[in-house]
Amino acid sequence: MSMIGNFRRLPAAELDALLANPEGIVAFLYKDDAAQDKEVSLDIDKAWHAIHFLLTGAAWGGTGPVANAVLGGMPIGEDDVGYGPARFIRAAGVTETSQALQEISSQQLWSRFDANAMRNAQIYPDLEGGDEDRDYVCSHFECLKKFFAAAAANGDAMILYLN
């Protein structure tokens, strides 16, 4: 089974409603129309862990706004939405994270790649570092940067989850 990194933009009022009723998170994330709307949803496939590691140097956690880009945020309730609870970032955090991401090019991100370090940190999936791996990770990183930028420009909050 694959672990897929997912993101969902939403207005602050919708986030507040979910925080007031966290047991509604599964229905919110998995309603039929939500998964299909590319404007408010993003799937970065299995590149999520590699991107996080290349941004932070840590398998989990990290410091600074870039640590929020993939595995950051605060849990919304306790319901398992695939691989643990969904997490949220308020609009101000989305803007801060977006600004930090815009300062990193795909080339800079990939220059941090070290296959041995990633294996030792048990980064999913196991990447060798060839052109195909670089293109896979960097293309998803660029999509993530654009998604955060659009959310920040719209004043949206963000939900992050693995399924």
C-alpha positions as CSV (number, residue, x, y, z in Angstrom):
1,M,0.0,0.0,0.0
2,S,1.3,3.5,-0.9
3,M,1.4,6.4,1.4
4,I,0.3,9.6,-0.4
5,G,0.7,13.2,0.7
6,N,-2.4,15.3,0.4
7,F,-3.3,18.9,0.9
8,R,-6.6,20.8,1.0
9,R,-7.1,24.5,0.9
10,L,-10.0,26.0,2.7
11,P,-11.3,29.3,4.0
12,A,-10.7,30.1,7.6
13,A,-14.4,29.9,8.5
14,E,-14.5,26.3,7.1
15,L,-11.4,25.4,9.2
16,D,-13.0,26.9,12.3
17,A,-16.2,24.8,11.7
18,L,-14.0,21.7,11.4
19,L,-12.1,22.5,14.6
20,A,-15.4,23.0,16.4
21,N,-16.6,19.6,15.0
22,P,-13.4,17.5,14.4
23,E,-15.4,14.3,14.0
24,G,-16.5,15.7,10.6
25,I,-12.9,15.7,9.1
26,V,-13.2,12.3,7.4
27,A,-16.4,13.2,5.7
28,F,-15.0,16.6,4.7
29,L,-11.8,15.1,3.2
30,Y,-13.4,12.1,1.5
31,K,-16.6,13.6,0.0
32,D,-16.7,12.7,-3.7
33,D,-16.4,16.2,-5.1
34,A,-13.5,17.4,-2.8
35,A,-11.0,14.9,-4.1
36,Q,-11.6,15.8,-7.7
37,D,-11.3,19.6,-7.3
38,K,-7.7,20.4,-8.3
39,E,-8.0,24.0,-7.3
40,V,-8.4,23.2,-3.6
41,S,-6.8,19.8,-3.4
42,L,-3.2,18.6,-4.1
43,D,-1.7,15.1,-4.1
44,I,2.1,14.9,-4.2
45,D,2.0,11.1,-4.4
46,K,4.9,9.3,-2.5
47,A,7.2,12.3,-2.9
48,W,6.0,13.8,0.4
49,H,8.6,12.2,2.7
50,A,11.6,13.0,0.4
51,I,10.4,16.6,0.0
52,H,10.1,17.0,3.8
53,F,13.5,15.4,4.4
54,L,15.2,17.6,1.7
55,L,13.6,20.7,3.2
56,T,14.3,20.0,6.8
57,G,17.1,17.4,7.0
58,A,14.9,15.4,9.4
59,A,12.7,12.4,8.8
60,W,10.0,13.9,11.0
61,G,9.7,17.3,12.5
62,G,12.2,20.0,11.7
63,T,12.4,23.7,12.4
64,G,11.2,26.9,10.7
65,P,8.4,27.4,8.3
66,V,9.5,24.8,5.8
67,A,8.9,22.1,8.4
68,N,5.2,22.9,8.1
69,A,5.1,22.4,4.3
70,V,4.5,18.6,4.4
71,L,4.4,17.2,7.9
72,G,3.6,20.3,9.9
73,G,0.5,21.7,11.5
74,M,-1.6,20.8,14.4
75,P,-3.9,17.7,14.5
76,I,-7.6,18.0,13.8
77,G,-9.2,15.7,16.3
78,E,-8.0,12.1,16.7
79,D,-9.7,10.4,13.7
80,D,-7.3,8.4,11.5
81,V,-7.8,9.7,8.0
82,G,-5.4,7.2,6.4
83,Y,-2.1,7.4,8.3
84,G,-2.9,9.3,11.5
85,P,-5.0,12.4,12.0
86,A,-5.2,15.3,9.5
87,R,-3.3,18.4,10.5
88,F,-4.1,22.1,9.8
89,I,-2.2,25.3,9.3
90,R,-4.0,28.6,9.7
91,A,-3.8,31.2,6.9
92,A,-0.9,33.1,8.5
93,G,1.2,29.9,8.7
94,V,0.3,29.1,5.1
95,T,1.6,32.5,4.0
96,E,4.8,32.1,6.1
97,T,5.4,28.6,4.7
98,S,4.7,29.7,1.2
99,Q,7.2,32.6,1.4
100,A,9.9,30.1,2.7
101,L,9.2,27.7,-0.1
102,Q,9.4,30.3,-2.7
103,E,13.0,31.0,-1.6
104,I,14.0,27.4,-2.5
105,S,14.5,26.3,-6.1
106,S,14.1,22.8,-7.2
107,Q,17.8,22.7,-8.0
108,Q,18.6,23.8,-4.4
109,L,16.2,21.2,-3.0
110,W,17.7,18.4,-5.1
111,S,21.3,19.5,-4.2
112,R,20.5,18.3,-0.7
113,F,19.9,14.7,-1.9
114,D,22.0,12.0,-0.3
115,A,20.8,8.5,-1.0
116,N,22.7,7.1,2.0
117,A,21.4,9.7,4.4
118,M,17.8,9.2,3.2
119,R,18.1,5.4,3.6
120,N,19.6,5.8,7.1
121,A,16.6,8.1,8.0
122,Q,14.2,5.5,6.4
123,I,12.7,8.0,4.0
124,Y,9.8,6.7,2.0
125,P,10.1,5.7,-0.8
126,D,13.7,4.4,-1.3
127,L,15.2,6.7,-4.0
128,E,18.5,6.1,-5.8
129,G,19.0,9.7,-7.0
130,G,18.9,9.3,-10.8
131,D,17.2,11.7,-13.2
132,E,13.9,10.0,-12.9
133,D,13.9,10.4,-9.1
134,R,15.0,14.0,-9.4
135,D,12.2,14.8,-11.9
136,Y,9.7,13.0,-9.7
137,V,10.6,14.8,-6.5
138,C,11.2,18.2,-8.1
139,S,8.0,18.2,-10.1
140,H,6.0,17.5,-7.0
141,F,7.9,20.1,-5.1
142,E,7.1,22.7,-7.7
143,C,3.4,21.8,-7.5
144,L,3.5,22.1,-3.7
145,K,5.1,25.6,-4.0
146,K,2.4,26.7,-6.4
147,F,-0.4,25.3,-4.3
148,F,0.9,27.1,-1.1
149,A,1.3,30.3,-3.1
150,A,-2.3,30.1,-4.4
151,A,-3.6,29.4,-0.9
152,A,-1.6,32.3,0.6
153,A,-2.8,34.7,-2.1
154,N,-6.4,33.7,-1.3
155,G,-5.9,33.9,2.5
156,D,-6.7,30.2,2.8
157,A,-5.9,27.8,5.6
158,M,-4.5,24.3,4.8
159,I,-5.2,20.7,5.8
160,L,-2.4,18.2,5.4
161,Y,-2.8,14.4,5.6
162,L,-1.4,11.1,4.5
163,N,-3.6,8.3,3.1
